[in-house]
Amino acid sequence: MKQCNNCNHENEEEGKFCENCGIPLGGTVIQEVAATAEGAPSPVNQQASQYIEEAKKISKMYFSYFLEVLKKPYSSSVNVGKEHFLNGIITIALFSVLIPLITYFGLKGVLSDLNFLGEELNIKPPFTDIVLKPTFAYAIFVFLVAVFTFVSIKLGRVNISFQEVTARFGSFLIPAVALLGLGLIMSILKIKLFVFFVFLGFITAAFLVPPLVIASFKKQSQEGVDVIYGSLLTYFLTFIAMLIMGDMLFEVLKNFVQKSIGTGLF
């Protein structure tokens, strides 16, 4: 006997259609529709769930890695290899977005305190111009510093890949990200000390991380460019990049202030 998937009617074994409702017996389509109707996850939902679970797994692993490096930054970072390349990229991304976020909340706090004849002006900084655009600029800047560091190491005749340098660069960058994280909290709470943490975090990333990365790769090699000269070369190229990126970054704030003055907000 064949049982109909639609009405559960018992049919003869040789029958192809249900005697009761006329639905094809053993139809795959009917089973799939019934499964979907009963709430079974669709392929799209299953794929989305897999992405979410994978993102959770990566986040959990990165958080453990972040805390481990933060406890002992140097001793942990000198042993980092290309297996932590993804962690390095995540760290660079965090660094790139934190400074614009701090700028946004800091500027928002300053503007919220402004008033005219006892009335609040209620000026809100544009999120896209203050956060999104500068984030890409900072990402490019940090990437360039990593490239300059890689070039200096290669000039020192060390056989390494860019993935290795990026992974270790990101590891040494973690203390700077932690400083910026504190700065972000302070900017949200309107604690003016956040400016100091932004400055310290940026200086650490631009001028402390590169020589540490170079020295960590050069410690077993005496050939090629010396660590000192490699660091100076990196500083020189970084300074040029800062001049170029500085114009791009501060142009946003300058335009915002000029627009505000032009409309009579200040």
Residue frames as qw, qx, qy, qz and C-alpha x, y, z in Angstrom:
[[0.000, 0.888, 0.459, 0.000, 0.00, 0.00, 0.00],
 [0.394, 0.266, -0.010, 0.880, 1.10, 3.57, -0.73],
 [0.189, -0.732, -0.499, 0.423, 0.17, 6.37, 1.66],
 [0.288, 0.788, 0.235, 0.490, -0.60, 9.76, 0.15],
 [0.451, -0.044, -0.296, 0.841, 1.64, 12.55, 1.48],
 [0.137, -0.317, -0.130, -0.930, -1.22, 15.03, 1.14],
 [0.648, -0.344, -0.057, -0.677, -4.28, 13.32, 2.67],
 [0.266, -0.359, 0.849, -0.282, -2.73, 10.13, 4.15],
 [0.866, 0.169, 0.088, -0.463, -5.14, 7.94, 2.16],
 [0.528, -0.276, 0.784, 0.174, -4.00, 4.33, 1.64],
 [0.634, 0.555, -0.230, -0.486, -3.72, 3.52, -2.07],
 [0.980, 0.135, 0.134, 0.055, -2.95, 0.40, -4.08],
 [0.630, -0.459, 0.369, 0.506, 0.76, -0.36, -4.60],
 [0.521, 0.233, 0.545, 0.614, 0.62, -0.03, -8.38],
 [0.122, 0.910, 0.394, 0.050, -1.24, 3.30, -8.35],
 [0.507, 0.215, -0.001, 0.835, 0.57, 6.49, -9.35],
 [0.154, -0.420, -0.011, -0.894, -2.08, 8.98, -8.18],
 [0.146, 0.058, 0.751, -0.642, -4.04, 9.22, -4.93],
 [0.096, -0.429, -0.846, -0.302, -7.53, 7.75, -5.25],
 [0.187, -0.712, -0.568, 0.370, -8.84, 10.35, -2.79],
 [0.046, -0.842, -0.053, 0.535, -7.25, 13.71, -3.76],
 [0.723, 0.671, 0.123, 0.110, -5.52, 12.94, -7.08],
 [0.105, -0.890, 0.435, 0.086, -2.04, 14.10, -5.94],
 [0.710, 0.430, -0.556, 0.050, 0.93, 12.10, -7.43],
 [0.874, -0.486, -0.010, 0.001, 2.05, 9.44, -4.97],
 [0.816, -0.248, 0.104, 0.511, 5.60, 9.66, -3.59],
 [0.394, 0.819, 0.099, 0.405, 6.15, 13.11, -5.11],
 [0.599, -0.077, -0.260, 0.754, 9.32, 14.82, -4.02],
 [0.003, 0.438, 0.099, 0.894, 7.76, 18.24, -4.53],
 [0.599, -0.615, -0.331, -0.392, 4.93, 17.44, -2.12],
 [0.783, -0.367, -0.329, 0.379, 7.40, 16.30, 0.53],
 [0.432, 0.119, -0.100, 0.889, 9.53, 19.43, 0.15],
 [0.230, -0.533, -0.201, -0.789, 6.48, 21.71, 0.33],
 [0.723, -0.569, -0.364, -0.145, 5.21, 19.88, 3.37],
 [0.716, -0.204, -0.286, 0.604, 8.62, 20.13, 5.04],
 [0.196, 0.282, -0.005, 0.939, 8.76, 23.86, 4.35],
 [0.449, -0.576, -0.302, -0.613, 5.22, 24.32, 5.64],
 [0.783, -0.491, -0.365, 0.111, 6.16, 22.56, 8.86],
 [0.278, -0.948, 0.156, 0.015, 8.88, 25.15, 9.46],
 [0.863, -0.086, 0.193, 0.459, 11.96, 23.36, 8.15],
 [0.160, -0.753, 0.200, 0.606, 14.76, 25.87, 7.38],
 [0.709, 0.702, 0.054, -0.043, 15.21, 26.81, 3.74],
 [0.822, 0.162, 0.004, 0.546, 18.65, 26.51, 2.06],
 [0.188, 0.727, -0.052, 0.658, 19.02, 30.30, 2.23],
 [0.555, -0.748, 0.110, -0.346, 18.30, 30.35, 5.97],
 [0.945, -0.233, 0.038, 0.226, 20.66, 27.44, 6.53],
 [0.648, 0.406, -0.037, 0.644, 23.46, 29.26, 4.71],
 [0.111, -0.785, 0.086, -0.603, 22.79, 32.45, 6.69],
 [0.789, -0.596, 0.068, -0.134, 22.90, 30.44, 9.93],
 [0.901, 0.024, -0.010, 0.434, 26.23, 28.94, 8.91],
 [0.361, 0.612, -0.081, 0.698, 27.68, 32.41, 8.26],
 [0.426, -0.768, 0.085, -0.470, 26.44, 33.63, 11.64],
 [0.912, -0.400, 0.053, 0.073, 27.90, 30.63, 13.45],
 [0.777, 0.261, -0.029, 0.572, 31.21, 31.07, 11.61],
 [0.082, 0.738, -0.088, 0.664, 31.28, 34.77, 12.53],
 [0.671, -0.684, 0.082, -0.273, 30.62, 33.89, 16.19],
 [0.945, -0.137, 0.015, 0.296, 33.42, 31.34, 16.13],
 [0.566, 0.469, -0.057, 0.676, 35.90, 33.79, 14.59],
 [0.206, -0.789, 0.069, -0.575, 34.88, 36.52, 17.07],
 [0.825, -0.557, 0.055, -0.078, 35.36, 34.20, 20.03],
 [0.878, 0.041, 0.016, 0.476, 38.77, 33.05, 18.79],
 [0.348, 0.629, -0.045, 0.693, 39.87, 36.64, 18.08],
 [0.440, -0.799, 0.051, -0.406, 38.78, 37.83, 21.54],
 [0.899, -0.397, 0.072, 0.173, 40.87, 35.10, 23.20],
 [0.726, 0.296, 0.052, 0.619, 43.81, 35.98, 20.96],
 [0.039, 0.802, 0.012, 0.596, 43.38, 39.71, 21.73],
 [0.626, -0.745, 0.097, -0.208, 43.45, 39.15, 25.50],
 [0.923, -0.157, 0.076, 0.342, 46.42, 36.80, 25.27],
 [0.559, 0.455, 0.025, 0.692, 48.50, 39.34, 23.32],
 [0.177, -0.838, -0.021, -0.515, 47.35, 42.21, 25.54],
 [0.793, -0.606, 0.014, 0.061, 48.72, 40.44, 28.63],
 [0.597, -0.466, 0.405, 0.512, 52.22, 40.07, 27.15],
 [0.527, 0.795, 0.021, -0.301, 52.38, 42.13, 23.92],
 [0.197, 0.743, -0.606, -0.202, 56.01, 41.64, 22.97],
 [0.297, -0.287, 0.911, -0.022, 56.61, 38.03, 24.01],
 [0.629, 0.390, 0.634, -0.224, 53.35, 36.98, 22.35],
 [0.508, 0.797, -0.011, -0.328, 53.82, 39.00, 19.16],
 [0.012, 0.672, -0.688, -0.273, 57.36, 37.86, 18.32],
 [0.332, -0.067, 0.939, 0.063, 56.04, 34.31, 17.86],
 [0.591, 0.547, 0.368, -0.465, 53.08, 35.26, 15.65],
 [0.296, -0.130, 0.739, 0.590, 53.17, 33.86, 12.11],
 [0.260, 0.021, -0.490, -0.832, 51.02, 33.88, 9.00],
 [0.238, -0.368, -0.898, -0.029, 48.47, 31.61, 10.70],
 [0.105, -0.639, -0.510, 0.566, 47.27, 34.78, 12.46],
 [0.172, 0.124, 0.398, 0.892, 46.93, 36.78, 9.24],
 [0.241, -0.634, -0.601, -0.422, 43.12, 37.07, 9.68],
 [0.480, -0.696, -0.387, 0.368, 43.61, 38.29, 13.25],
 [0.380, -0.241, 0.115, 0.886, 46.00, 40.93, 11.94],
 [0.012, -0.367, -0.523, -0.769, 43.43, 42.13, 9.40],
 [0.387, -0.718, -0.570, -0.097, 40.73, 42.31, 12.09],
 [0.489, -0.561, -0.216, 0.633, 43.03, 44.35, 14.35],
 [0.233, -0.017, 0.296, 0.926, 43.84, 46.78, 11.54],
 [0.176, -0.543, -0.605, -0.555, 40.11, 47.13, 10.79],
 [0.459, -0.720, -0.478, 0.206, 39.37, 47.87, 14.46],
 [0.421, -0.381, -0.013, 0.823, 42.12, 50.48, 14.61],
 [0.133, 0.199, 0.466, 0.852, 40.81, 52.10, 11.42],
 [0.281, -0.628, -0.571, -0.447, 37.25, 52.49, 12.68],
 [0.509, -0.577, -0.486, 0.416, 38.01, 53.46, 16.30],
 [0.288, -0.203, -0.019, 0.936, 39.64, 56.84, 15.61],
 [0.165, -0.298, -0.435, -0.833, 36.72, 58.08, 13.42],
 [0.496, -0.584, -0.631, -0.126, 34.24, 56.85, 16.03],
 [0.474, -0.459, -0.349, 0.666, 36.11, 58.71, 18.77],
 [0.121, 0.007, 0.192, 0.974, 36.15, 61.84, 16.59],
 [0.298, -0.454, -0.602, -0.586, 32.40, 61.50, 15.97],
 [0.538, -0.638, -0.544, 0.085, 31.41, 61.11, 19.63],
 [0.447, -0.327, -0.186, 0.812, 33.93, 63.73, 20.76],
 [0.010, 0.134, 0.297, 0.945, 32.60, 66.24, 18.23],
 [0.401, -0.537, -0.631, -0.390, 29.04, 65.30, 19.12],
 [0.524, -0.556, -0.489, 0.422, 29.78, 66.00, 22.79],
 [0.272, -0.192, -0.006, 0.943, 31.30, 69.40, 22.02],
 [0.148, -0.266, -0.469, -0.829, 28.39, 70.40, 19.77],
 [0.440, -0.571, -0.683, -0.118, 25.81, 69.29, 22.32],
 [0.430, -0.515, -0.377, 0.639, 27.24, 71.79, 24.82],
 [0.152, 0.085, 0.221, 0.960, 26.88, 74.72, 22.41],
 [0.047, 0.720, 0.671, -0.172, 23.99, 77.11, 22.89],
 [0.172, 0.294, 0.221, 0.914, 22.82, 80.43, 21.51],
 [0.337, -0.366, 0.056, -0.865, 20.96, 82.85, 23.79],
 [0.478, -0.204, 0.662, -0.540, 20.33, 80.05, 26.24],
 [0.884, 0.246, 0.139, -0.373, 18.96, 77.64, 23.63],
 [0.629, -0.247, 0.679, 0.288, 20.70, 74.45, 22.50],
 [0.305, 0.535, -0.453, -0.645, 21.70, 74.50, 18.83],
 [0.835, 0.111, 0.504, -0.192, 21.17, 70.73, 18.48],
 [0.449, 0.687, -0.495, -0.285, 23.88, 70.29, 15.82],
 [0.904, -0.131, 0.407, -0.002, 24.65, 66.72, 14.84],
 [0.065, -0.593, 0.659, 0.458, 27.87, 65.83, 12.99],
 [0.801, 0.341, -0.260, -0.418, 27.33, 63.82, 9.76],
 [0.820, -0.306, 0.483, -0.016, 28.07, 60.15, 10.51],
 [0.860, 0.442, 0.176, 0.183, 29.02, 59.33, 6.92],
 [0.383, 0.832, -0.209, 0.343, 31.55, 62.15, 6.59],
 [0.307, -0.758, 0.483, -0.314, 33.03, 61.82, 10.07],
 [0.715, -0.307, 0.614, -0.132, 33.10, 58.01, 10.43],
 [0.887, 0.306, 0.346, 0.003, 32.63, 56.03, 7.22],
 [0.581, 0.785, -0.139, 0.167, 34.90, 57.95, 4.84],
 [0.090, -0.798, 0.560, -0.205, 37.79, 58.45, 7.31],
 [0.834, -0.251, 0.480, -0.102, 37.64, 54.75, 8.24],
 [0.868, 0.443, 0.138, 0.180, 38.71, 53.83, 4.72],
 [0.279, 0.865, -0.304, 0.287, 41.41, 56.49, 4.84],
 [0.460, -0.653, 0.561, -0.216, 42.82, 55.13, 8.11],
 [0.929, 0.024, 0.369, -0.004, 42.67, 51.57, 6.75],
 [0.706, 0.659, -0.059, 0.252, 44.71, 52.65, 3.73],
 [0.028, -0.858, 0.418, -0.298, 47.16, 54.51, 5.97],
 [0.681, -0.463, 0.549, -0.140, 47.77, 51.53, 8.30],
 [0.923, 0.284, 0.246, 0.089, 48.05, 49.22, 5.30],
 [0.489, 0.801, -0.216, 0.270, 50.71, 51.52, 3.82],
 [0.302, -0.750, 0.534, -0.247, 52.67, 51.51, 7.09],
 [0.868, -0.146, 0.471, -0.048, 52.55, 47.70, 7.06],
 [0.803, 0.563, 0.068, 0.184, 53.80, 47.73, 3.46],
 [0.164, 0.866, -0.383, 0.276, 56.65, 50.12, 4.37],
 [0.599, -0.548, 0.555, -0.180, 57.56, 47.81, 7.26],
 [0.928, 0.165, 0.332, 0.040, 57.56, 44.82, 4.93],
 [0.601, 0.753, -0.132, 0.231, 59.83, 46.62, 2.46],
 [0.142, -0.814, 0.501, -0.258, 62.30, 47.52, 5.22],
 [0.782, -0.308, 0.533, -0.101, 62.41, 43.90, 6.39],
 [0.881, 0.414, 0.193, 0.124, 62.97, 42.62, 2.86],
 [0.340, 0.853, -0.308, 0.251, 65.82, 45.11, 2.46],
 [0.425, -0.647, 0.594, -0.217, 67.30, 43.44, 5.53],
 [0.451, 0.330, -0.805, -0.201, 67.43, 40.22, 3.49],
 [0.387, -0.033, 0.804, -0.450, 64.92, 38.35, 5.62],
 [0.237, -0.067, -0.822, -0.513, 62.93, 35.72, 3.76],
 [0.204, 0.340, 0.733, -0.553, 59.34, 36.37, 4.91],
 [0.080, 0.503, 0.709, 0.488, 55.94, 36.83, 3.30],
 [0.157, -0.363, -0.017, -0.918, 53.65, 39.84, 3.50],
 [0.696, -0.466, -0.433, -0.333, 51.11, 37.70, 5.37],
 [0.706, -0.246, -0.458, 0.481, 53.65, 37.05, 8.12],
 [0.234, 0.117, -0.162, 0.951, 54.48, 40.74, 8.44],
 [0.392, -0.417, -0.252, -0.780, 50.79, 41.74, 8.46],
 [0.746, -0.427, -0.509, -0.054, 49.98, 39.14, 11.13],
 [0.607, -0.233, -0.373, 0.661, 52.80, 40.31, 13.38],
 [0.049, 0.263, 0.038, 0.963, 52.09, 43.97, 12.64],
 [0.534, -0.498, -0.367, -0.576, 48.48, 43.42, 13.74],
 [0.744, -0.387, -0.490, 0.237, 49.64, 41.66, 16.90],
 [0.428, -0.091, -0.246, 0.865, 51.93, 44.53, 17.91],
 [0.130, -0.361, -0.231, -0.894, 49.05, 46.91, 17.09],
 [0.489, -0.521, -0.695, -0.086, 46.76, 45.42, 19.76],
 [0.369, -0.434, -0.431, 0.700, 47.94, 47.70, 22.64],
 [0.011, 0.049, -0.175, -0.983, 47.20, 50.72, 20.44],
 [0.393, -0.363, -0.645, -0.546, 43.71, 49.35, 19.73],
 [0.481, -0.499, -0.657, 0.297, 43.18, 48.87, 23.48],
 [0.216, -0.286, -0.184, 0.915, 44.17, 52.52, 24.09],
 [0.209, -0.100, -0.397, -0.888, 41.74, 53.67, 21.40],
 [0.437, -0.443, -0.762, -0.179, 39.03, 51.49, 22.94],
 [0.355, -0.502, -0.497, 0.612, 39.48, 53.37, 26.23],
 [0.055, -0.159, 0.127, 0.978, 39.45, 56.64, 24.30],
 [0.283, -0.310, -0.655, -0.628, 36.15, 55.69, 22.66],
 [0.426, -0.561, -0.691, 0.162, 34.52, 55.02, 26.04],
 [0.285, -0.436, -0.249, 0.816, 35.79, 58.36, 27.34],
 [0.048, -0.020, -0.359, -0.932, 34.54, 60.24, 24.27],
 [0.362, -0.467, -0.717, -0.370, 31.06, 58.72, 24.73],
 [0.477, -0.624, -0.523, 0.330, 31.12, 59.72, 28.41],
 [0.134, 0.925, 0.062, 0.351, 32.37, 63.21, 27.43],
 [0.677, -0.634, 0.120, 0.354, 35.63, 62.81, 29.35],
 [0.347, 0.908, -0.202, -0.117, 38.09, 65.16, 27.66],
 [0.447, -0.579, 0.660, 0.171, 41.04, 62.92, 28.45],
 [0.846, 0.325, 0.423, 0.020, 40.05, 60.84, 25.39],
 [0.441, 0.874, -0.204, -0.022, 42.22, 63.15, 23.24],
 [0.241, -0.692, 0.681, -0.014, 45.34, 61.89, 25.03],
 [0.710, -0.042, 0.702, -0.029, 44.42, 58.24, 24.36],
 [0.714, 0.674, 0.186, -0.040, 43.79, 58.95, 20.67],
 [0.205, 0.883, -0.422, 0.010, 47.17, 60.66, 20.37],
 [0.419, -0.510, 0.749, -0.053, 48.97, 57.86, 22.25],
 [0.795, 0.205, 0.566, -0.072, 47.25, 55.14, 20.23],
 [0.631, 0.775, 0.013, -0.022, 48.07, 56.78, 16.91],
 [0.036, 0.828, -0.558, 0.035, 51.71, 57.46, 17.83],
 [0.629, -0.294, 0.717, -0.065, 52.09, 53.85, 19.00],
 [0.806, 0.415, 0.421, -0.026, 50.76, 52.53, 15.69],
 [0.527, 0.845, -0.068, 0.060, 52.79, 54.85, 13.48],
 [0.203, 0.807, -0.494, 0.253, 56.12, 55.03, 15.30],
 [0.471, -0.483, 0.692, -0.257, 56.41, 52.16, 17.81],
 [0.896, 0.145, 0.371, -0.194, 54.91, 49.18, 15.99],
 [0.726, 0.652, -0.217, -0.013, 57.06, 49.30, 12.79],
 [0.164, 0.678, -0.683, 0.218, 60.50, 49.13, 14.53],
 [0.611, -0.270, 0.662, -0.341, 59.25, 46.36, 16.83],
 [0.901, 0.342, 0.198, -0.178, 58.09, 44.32, 13.84],
 [0.560, 0.723, -0.396, 0.088, 61.36, 44.93, 11.98],
 [0.136, -0.611, 0.719, -0.301, 63.48, 44.02, 15.02],
 [0.781, -0.112, 0.520, -0.326, 61.47, 40.85, 15.66],
 [0.898, 0.434, 0.070, -0.028, 62.27, 39.55, 12.16],
 [0.468, 0.760, -0.379, 0.246, 65.86, 40.83, 12.06],
 [0.568, -0.704, 0.385, -0.185, 66.98, 39.47, 15.43],
 [0.853, -0.166, 0.466, 0.166, 68.55, 36.37, 13.84],
 [0.703, 0.520, 0.251, 0.415, 69.99, 38.04, 10.74],
 [0.369, -0.663, 0.081, 0.646, 72.94, 40.43, 10.46],
 [0.395, 0.146, 0.569, 0.707, 72.72, 40.87, 6.68],
 [0.081, 0.693, 0.547, 0.463, 71.08, 43.63, 4.67],
 [0.077, -0.660, 0.027, -0.747, 69.81, 46.94, 6.02],
 [0.218, -0.001, -0.736, 0.641, 70.23, 47.41, 9.77],
 [0.166, -0.637, -0.743, 0.125, 67.18, 47.66, 12.04],
 [0.152, -0.606, -0.180, 0.760, 67.92, 51.33, 12.79],
 [0.032, 0.251, -0.457, -0.853, 68.10, 52.31, 9.13],
 [0.123, -0.331, -0.869, -0.347, 65.11, 50.17, 8.28],
 [0.147, -0.674, -0.622, 0.370, 63.10, 51.90, 10.99],
 [0.076, -0.527, 0.053, 0.845, 64.22, 55.35, 9.78],
 [0.057, -0.006, -0.697, -0.715, 63.19, 54.46, 6.24],
 [0.161, -0.524, -0.833, -0.076, 59.79, 53.34, 7.52],
 [0.144, -0.660, -0.381, 0.631, 59.42, 56.57, 9.51],
 [0.042, -0.322, 0.337, 0.884, 60.26, 58.64, 6.45],
 [0.156, -0.200, -0.785, -0.565, 57.71, 56.87, 4.26],
 [0.207, -0.589, -0.755, 0.201, 55.13, 56.94, 7.05],
 [0.110, -0.539, -0.173, 0.817, 55.62, 60.70, 7.46],
 [0.098, 0.107, -0.531, -0.835, 54.96, 61.21, 3.75],
 [0.237, -0.385, -0.854, -0.259, 51.84, 59.04, 4.01],
 [0.192, -0.590, -0.578, 0.530, 50.70, 61.08, 7.03],
 [0.001, 0.363, -0.115, -0.925, 51.01, 64.30, 5.03],
 [0.233, -0.066, -0.697, -0.675, 48.92, 62.87, 2.20],
 [0.341, -0.450, -0.824, -0.052, 46.34, 61.13, 4.38],
 [0.178, -0.419, -0.453, 0.767, 46.24, 64.09, 6.77],
 [0.176, 0.134, -0.253, -0.942, 44.90, 66.32, 4.02],
 [0.404, -0.223, -0.761, -0.456, 42.22, 63.75, 3.25],
 [0.389, -0.424, -0.765, 0.289, 41.21, 63.29, 6.89],
 [0.151, -0.443, -0.341, 0.815, 41.18, 66.89, 8.06],
 [0.113, -0.084, -0.465, -0.874, 39.43, 68.03, 4.90],
 [0.345, -0.489, -0.777, -0.196, 36.28, 66.38, 6.25],
 [0.347, -0.612, -0.492, 0.513, 36.35, 68.33, 9.51],
 [0.160, -0.245, 0.119, 0.949, 37.35, 71.55, 7.75],
 [0.176, -0.258, -0.622, -0.718, 34.42, 71.29, 5.34],
 [0.372, -0.585, -0.720, 0.034, 32.04, 70.58, 8.19],
 [0.304, -0.534, -0.298, 0.730, 33.21, 73.64, 10.16],
 [0.045, -0.106, 0.327, 0.938, 33.06, 75.89, 7.08],
 [0.254, -0.403, -0.730, -0.491, 29.56, 74.65, 6.26],
 [0.371, -0.619, -0.625, 0.298, 28.45, 75.26, 9.83],
 [0.221, -0.422, -0.080, 0.876, 29.87, 78.81, 9.80],
 [0.027, -0.069, -0.533, -0.843, 28.30, 79.48, 6.40],
 [0.346, -0.509, -0.706, -0.351, 24.85, 78.49, 7.65],
 [0.243, -0.627, 0.153, -0.724, 25.24, 80.58, 10.81],
 [0.835, -0.379, -0.398, -0.025, 25.47, 77.66, 13.23],
 [0.677, -0.289, -0.236, 0.635, 28.72, 79.00, 14.75]]
